[in-house]
């Protein structure tokens, strides 16, 4: 098994509390509404939504990935940090044991936020992830992030 880690950082004009509530805490309600052509539904299939819970994401018909399951490893609403693992589904491509993510939202001096994400890929056997595969995943995550950010900019009272 190989382990590959990547980190990213994004800035946003949205304060961390609002972004965290929309992107993390209430994503199961908001994302399918904002992106119905990509995400059919997100449901909590085990637990109460906190640490140890399982979230199933069902993608829209015609998507390359049909379904994934994430386990919430840590949800810290006070410090705006979130850790979760992709543990099951098409997103693992039968080549990965799991993918873990650590997300942290921090306030910036201008009232916005700096958002850090660390992704760790645990591959099966001697499979090696390509830069292109990593890039594709990062682009999809950033696209969702930007849709939610745009929604929050257009709706300043949402998640306030």
N, C-alpha and C positions, 0 to 999 in steps of 0.2 A: 504494500500500500504506500502510495506517495501522498505527500501533503504539500499543497501550494497555497500561499496566502497573498492576498492583494488588499491594498487599502485605497480609499478614495476620500475626497473631501469636497464638499459643496458649500457654497454660501447662499443665503436666502434673505430677502428683505422681511420675511415673516419671523416673528419671535419664536423661540424654541417651544414654548408651552402650546401655542396654537398648532404648530407644525406637528408636534409629537401627538397631540390629541387626534388630529385628522389622519395623519399617515400611519400611526401605530394603534392607538387605543380604539378608535372608531373606524378603522380601515375596513372592517367586515361590512359596515353599512355604507360608507362613503365611496369606496373604490368601484363597486359594481354600478352605482348610480352615475359616476363620472365617466366610467369607461365600459359601458355595456357591450361594446363590440369586441372587447378584449377579455373582460372578466364577467362571467355569468353570475357567480355568487361566491361568497366567502362565508363559511359557517364554522362555528366552534363545535367540533364533534365530541370532544372530551374536555371536562373541566369547566371553569367559570370565566375563562379568558385570561387568567393570570398564569404565573409560572406553573409548568407542567401540563398546561392545556394543549390540545391539538387543534389546529386550524386547517381546514380543507379548502383549497382554492380550486374552483371549477372554472376553466377558461371557456370562452365562447366557442360555439361550433365552428370548425374549420381551422382552429388554432393547432399549431404543431404540437404543443403540450396540452393535454386534456385536463389533467388534474395533478395537484401536488399537495402534500401534507407537511405542515410546519409544526414543530414542537416549540412552544414558548419556554425558553430556559430561564429568562429573567426579564421582569417588567418593572422598572423603577420610574414611576410617574413623577416623583419628587426631583430626581436628577436627570430626567429625560434620557434614560438609557434603556436599551432593549437588546436582548440576546435571544436568538432563535436558531433552530436547525431545520433545514429541509431534509426530511427523513424518509420520504416515500413519494413515488410518482414519476411521471414522464420526464420531469426536469433533471432527474439523475442519470438519464440516458443509459441505464444498465452499466455505466462505467464509473459511477461514483457511489461510495458508501453513504456519504452525506455531505452537506455543505453547511457550515456554521457562519452566522452573521452576528456582528456586534455593531450596534448603531448608537451614536451619542450625539445629542443636540446641545449646543452651547450658545449662550447669548454673546452677541457682538456689541461693540460700543455704539454702533449706529441703530440699535434697536432690532436688528435682524438676528440671524443665527448662522453658526458654522456647524455643519453636519458631517460627522465622520463615520465611515463605514469600513469595517474590516471583514473580508470574506475569506474563509478557509475551506478549501476543497480537499476532500479525502477520497482519493482515487482507488479503484479496485485494481489489484495486480500491478502490472507495469504500465498501465495506461497513463499517458501524459496529455494533459489539457493543452490546447493550442491557444495562442494569444487571441485568435479570431473567436474561439468559443467563449473566452472570458469577456471579450469586448462586446459580443452580442448580448450576453447576460447583463452587463453593466449598462448598455444602452437602453434595454427594456426597463430596468429599475429606474434609471434617470428620467425616462419618458413619463413613468407613473408619478414620480416625484414632482416633475414640472407641471403635470395636469393638476395635482392637488395644490401646488403652490399658486397656480393661476386662479384656481377656484377661491382660495383664501384671499388673494389680492382683490378679486371682484366682489367678494362677500366679506367685508371687514368685520362683521359681527359674528360670523360663523366660527365656532370653537374659541370664542373670546373668553 
